[in-house]
Amino acid sequence: MTQYILSEDADLDLDGIWDYIAKDNVDAADQWIGKLFDAFDAIGDSPGIGHKREDLTAYPVLFWPVGAYLVIYRAASRPVEIVAVTQGGRDIPAFLQNRFSG
């Protein structure tokens, strides 16, 4: 049984990441998506590996960096819910405000 689930938004995030990278290199896009799924497996197996970022959000989520990306997830439920995958350089508070209010 999988220890995580992807929210619909997170699934769309992955599609966008793959599309963006694949414009230059399909193999690199596949490799990045593979790295992200490896991270999802690790998070599902050990949900406590993430970090709270109360400076970024009051939402009950944890963050796990994967290269230039952040995996944002809810660890309180089982299976763990991956709620977003985004570039770490984004305005994360605004991104999450938009993600959770929409």
C-alpha positions in Angstrom: 0.0 0.0 0.0 1.3 3.5 -0.9 2.1 5.6 2.1 1.1 8.8 0.4 -1.5 10.3 -1.9 -1.2 13.2 -4.3 -3.7 15.9 -4.2 -5.2 16.9 -7.5 -3.3 20.2 -7.3 0.0 18.3 -6.6 -0.6 16.1 -9.6 -1.1 19.2 -11.8 2.1 20.7 -10.3 4.0 17.6 -11.4 2.6 17.9 -14.9 3.7 21.5 -15.1 7.2 20.7 -13.8 7.6 17.9 -16.4 6.3 20.1 -19.2 8.6 23.0 -18.3 11.7 20.8 -18.1 10.8 18.7 -21.1 10.8 21.7 -23.4 14.6 21.5 -23.1 15.2 17.8 -22.2 12.6 15.0 -21.9 15.1 12.7 -20.2 15.9 15.3 -17.6 12.2 15.9 -17.0 11.7 12.2 -16.4 14.6 12.1 -14.0 13.3 15.0 -12.0 9.8 13.5 -11.7 11.5 10.3 -10.6 13.4 12.2 -7.9 10.2 13.7 -6.7 8.4 10.4 -6.5 11.4 9.0 -4.6 10.9 11.9 -2.1 7.2 11.1 -1.9 8.1 7.5 -1.0 10.6 8.7 1.7 8.0 11.1 3.1 5.4 8.4 3.2 7.7 6.0 5.0 9.0 8.7 7.5 6.5 11.6 7.6 8.5 13.4 10.3 11.4 14.1 8.0 9.8 17.4 6.9 10.1 20.8 8.5 7.4 23.2 9.8 7.9 26.7 8.4 5.8 28.9 10.6 7.7 31.9 9.1 6.0 30.9 5.8 2.6 29.6 6.8 0.3 28.7 9.6 -1.2 25.9 7.6 -0.6 22.5 9.1 1.9 21.4 6.5 5.5 20.2 6.4 8.2 21.0 3.8 10.8 18.8 2.2 13.3 20.1 -0.3 14.2 18.2 -3.4 16.8 20.1 -5.4 15.2 23.5 -6.3 11.7 22.2 -5.5 9.7 22.0 -2.3 7.4 19.2 -1.5 4.6 20.5 0.7 2.6 17.9 2.6 0.2 17.1 5.4 1.6 14.5 7.7 -1.3 14.4 10.1 -3.3 11.9 8.0 -2.4 8.5 6.8 -1.6 8.1 4.1 0.4 11.4 4.0 -1.1 13.9 1.5 1.2 15.6 -0.9 -0.5 19.0 -1.4 2.0 20.9 -3.5 5.3 20.7 -5.4 6.7 24.0 -6.3 10.0 25.9 -6.9 11.6 26.9 -3.7 12.3 30.4 -4.9 8.6 31.3 -5.2 6.7 33.5 -2.9 5.7 30.5 -0.7 3.3 32.4 1.6 1.3 33.8 -1.4 1.5 30.5 -3.2 0.0 28.6 -0.2 -2.6 31.3 0.5 -3.8 30.9 -3.1 -3.6 27.1 -3.0 -5.6 26.7 0.2 -8.1 29.4 -0.4 -9.0 28.3 -3.9 
